[in-house]
Amino acid sequence: MKGKNNQLYHFFTAQLMKWNEYDNNREMPWKFEKDPYKIWLSEIILQQTRVEQGLAYYNRFIIKYPTIKKLATADEAAVFKLWEGLGYYSRCRNLLSTAKTIVEKYDGVFPSNYEDIVKLKGIGPYTAAAIASFAFNLPFAVVDGNVTRILARFFGMETPIDTGQGKKAFSELADTLLDSKYPAKFNQAIMDFGATICKPKSPLCTTCPLAKNCFSIKNEMTAFLPVKSKKIVKKERWFYYLIVQYKNYVLIRKRNEKDIWRDLHEFVLIETLKKESQQKINNSTEAKYFSQKAMMVKPFNSLFKQQLTHQVINASFIEMKITEKLPLTGYFWVNKKEIKNCAFPKLTNDFLKENNF
């Protein structure tokens, strides 16, 4: 059995590397990149982000912050504004934190061994392996969604990929298959193969160079692998925003709680457990506080929605113009001209764009 497995492992790696050499035409701006800073930046941007969307952000970051030192000394608000629209803003916070660590601890030079890389904030085993192999050609296998999908289908692995046992099993198998002489090429090949051939939906099984020995193809299991044990149940939240304005000023705050959109800005927020009527919102403490000085109230009529990994955010916006600059704890007044420099969640930007605010 061990000999048979070894033959299968050899077949997999050999065919994958052959496909990469002759048939892999996937183009990426960071492909064959050796600068660990650019590799790190691309990997962080592409976490939870499609390549098509992340590419423009990557290019803008490289232009504005071409080195780790430039990023480490950047204005944080400007970095968040540049990140605006990518979501998962903890990535941006970790990016800034790690850039500062590398400047302070490593004099701006990216560490060149896996053990030091994986200790950096926001860098897990997958990203550390990518940096170590692509930048320094070290023998560490990357294991992401593309990789687990390929391995599960080809080897018939039914261990759920989202369990500790599954993560360990897939990681060990990936390390076994890794071409230790050309780890960077192997890692790039297997990720590209998952993105172009062994795709989540409509995989190209009829032209797949691994088809001859693929468990899923032989057993008609392609649609059922890989296996996940958990089904995400999304929480629904209702946000009602008061856009309180006094002359050319508007009231906003920066979200500081350990919650979604931390470090992004927002207008005066009223959050409810369910969808509420305009009258109910008008009777809220915040709305009543400002309505005493209101000269204009434009009620909400459109619902804006944003899907997050574990949550669905429903938002409506109510514009209020008041005759006095009333204070509100935690909020501050900003000139409307400065709004464009503040980072907001996508649904707020959708509202601002739609209403030419």
N, C-alpha and C positions, 0 to 999 in steps of 0.2 A: 504493500500500500504506500509506503514511504517513497519507493522508487517511482511509483505511478504519480504521486503528488509532485515529485521533483520534475518529472517530465512535463507535467501540466504547468508548473511554475515557469519552467524554461520556455515552453511554448508561448505562454502569455507575454512574458517580458520580451522575447525575441520578436514576436509578431507586432507588439506595440511599438518597439523601437524601429522596426522596419517600416511600419505605417508612418511613423513620425518623420523618417528620413525621406520617404518618397511621396507621401500623400497628404501630409499635414500642411494645409494651406491657410490655416487660421492666422490672421494678422492681428497683432496687438502692439500698441505703441511701446510697451515696456518689455516686450519679448526680447530675450537675449541681453536684457539690461544687467549690468554688473554693479551698478551703484546701489549699495544697500539702502540708502535713504529713499531713492526712487522706488525700489522694490517694496520697501516697507509702506510707503505712501500709497502705492497702487493696491496693495493687499488690504490695507485698512479701509480705503475708499470702497473696495469691492465687497467688503463684508455686508451682506444683506442688501446689496445694490447690483442691479444689472450692469453689464459692461457698457451697453449703449448709453446709459445714464451717467455712469461713473467716469467715462472717458473725458467729457468736457470739464468735469471738476478736477480731474487729475492734471490736465493741461493748464488750467488756471492756477492751480496750486504751485506747479513747477515754475511757471512764469513769475508769480509773485514771491514765492519762497523757494528759490533754487537750491538752498542748502539747509541743513539742520540748524545751523547757527541763525540763519535768517528767520526760520520758523520759531525758534526758541525765544527770540527777542521781539517777536511780532506783537502788535496790539491784539489782545484776546478777542475783543469785540469785532475787530476786522476779520479775524480768522473764522469766528462763528458766522459772520455775514457771508463769507466766501463759501462756508459749508452749507449754508441755508438751502433747504430743499432736499438734502440727502437723507435726513432723518437719523435716528439712532445717534443722538448728539453726544452720548457718552464716548463715542469713538473720537469725536473732535476734542473733548476734554483730555482723553488719554493721549492723543496725538501731541497736544501741547505739553502735557506733563512729561512724556517720554523724551521729547525734543530737548527740554530743559535738563533732564537727567543726563542725557548723552553729552550735552555741552559741559555740565558741571562735573560729572564723574569721569567722562572719557575724552574731555577736551574737544568735543564736537566730532569725534571719530567713532563711527558705528562699531560696536563690539563684534569681533569676528569668530566667536565660538557660540555654539548652540546654548550652552548653559547660561551664559551671560545674556544672550538675546531673549530667552524665554522668561527671564526675570523682569524684563521691562514691562511697564504698565500697559495694559491693553494688547499685549502680545501673548497669544496662547501657543500651544504646540504646533498647530497648523501654520500660523504665520511665521513662527520661529524656524520651522523646517523649510518654509519657502525662502526666507532670507538666507539661511545657512547654506542651502543647496544652490540657489540661483546666484548669490553674490560671491560665495566662497567655495562652491563645489563640494560641500561636506555631505556625507552619506546619510541624510535624514529624509524619510519619505513624507510627503504631504498627504493628509487625509482630510478631504472636504466632501461635500455632497456629491460631486462628480465621481470622486474616487470610490466612495462607499457604494454608490449605485452600480458602478462597473463591477466591483468585486462581488457584491451580493448576487448580481445576475450571472456572472460568468462561473463563479464557484458554487452557486446555489446556497448562499449563506442566509439562513432564516432568523438569525439572532437579531433582535430589534436594534437598529442603528442608534437609537436615542437612549440606550441604557449603558451603564458603566461596563457591563460585560461585553456588549456589542462594540463599544468604542475601543476597548482593549483588543478584542479579536481582530477588528479591521485594521487597527494600527500595527499589530504584530504581523498580519498577512502582508500589508503594504511594505513593511520593512524587509520581509523575506523576498518579495518580488523585486525590490529596488535594484537597479543596475548600479552597483556601488562605484563602478569606474566612471559612469556618466550620470550621476544623480540629478543634476539640473535638467538634462535632456529627458530623463525618464519622468520626472515630476511634471515638466511642461507637457510632455506627450500624453500622460494619463489624464491631465486636466483638460487638454484640448480634445481628447478622444471622447470624454464625457460630455463636452459641450457641443460637439459636432456629429458624433456617431451614436454613442450610447446615451441618447438624450432622455430626459424624464418622460416625455410624450413623443410618440411616433419615432422610436429609435430606428436607425437604418440597418436592421438585422440582416436583410437580404444581401447587403454588400459589405457586411462587417468582416474584417480579416480574422476575428476571433471566433466566428460563428461555428466553425467545425467542432470546437470543444466547449461551446457555451452551454452550461446547464439549463439556463432559462429558455434558450431556443429549442433545445432538445425536448424539454418538458413543458413547453408552452406556459412558462411562468414569468415572462418578461413584465407583464402588467402588474404582477403581484410582488415584485421585489424591487427595491429593498423593503423590509418590514419596519414599521414604526409602532411603538407600543402606546404612545400617547396621542390623543386627539385634542387639539387646542380649542378650548371654549373661550370665545371672546366676550369680554365684559363691555357693556354699552354704557357710555357716559354722555351727559347732556351739558353743553357749555353755552351760556348766554352772556355775550359780551356787550358792555356798555361803552360805546366810543364817546367819551365825555370830552367836549371841546369848549375852550374859552378863547375867543378871538382866533389867533393862529397857533394855539397850543392845544395839545391833546394829552390825556392822562394815561400813562402806561406803567408797567413794572417789569422787573426781570424775575422769572420763575426760579426760585432757589430750593424748593422742596425736592426730596428724593422721589421724583415722579417723572412722568413724561415731560419732554420739552424743557428740561432743566437748562438754565442759562439763556433761554430764549425769552423774548419780550411778549407781552400780551396787554390787551386793554382790560378795563375793570371786569372781573369775572364773577359770574353767578353760576355755580354748578348745582345741578339738581339730579335726583335719582331717576327721573323719568321725564318724558317730554311734557312741557308745561305750556299753558296758554299765555298770551301776551298780558292778560290781566293779572295772572299770578306773578309774573316777572315784575310788572309795574308795582306790585305790593311788596316786593322784596325790600329789605333794609337799605341796600345800596341804591336801588332805583328811587326810593322815596327820599333818600338823602340828597340826591342831585336834582330831583324833580322840583324841589322847593325853589331852585334858582334857574329852572329850565325855561328857555324861551322858544325852544324847538325840540320836538321828539319825533324821530322817524322810526316807526316800529319795524320789526323784522318781517320779511316776507319770503326770504330764501333760506334754505337749509344747506349748510356746507358740511360735507362728511369726509373724514379721513380714516382709512383703515390702517391700523397698526398691528403688530404681531399678535398681541393678546387683547387688544382693545379696539372698539369702534367709537370714534369721537364725532358727535353731532353738534354742530355749532350754528348759532344765529347771532346776528349783530344788530344792535339798536343804537342809532346815532342820537346824541343829545348835545345841544348847545346851551351853555349856561351863562349867566350874567356876572358870575363871580368865580374867582379861581379858588374853588373849595379844595382843601387838603384831604387826603385819604391815606391812612397808614399803609406803608409799604409801596405806595405808588409815587410817581414823580411826573411833573409836567415837562413836556418836550415840544420844541417847535415842530410844526408839521413838516417843515423842510428837512428835518433830521430823521424823520421816520424811515426814509430810505436807507439810512445807515444802521438801522436796528434789525437784528435777526428775528424773524417771526416764524411760527409753524406754517406749513404749506397751506392749510385751509384758511388761515388769516390772510396770507398773501393772495390767495384766490379771491377772497372778498375784496381786498384793496384794489386788485387789478380790475375786477369786474365793475367796481364802482368808481374807478378813476380817483381813488383817494390819495 
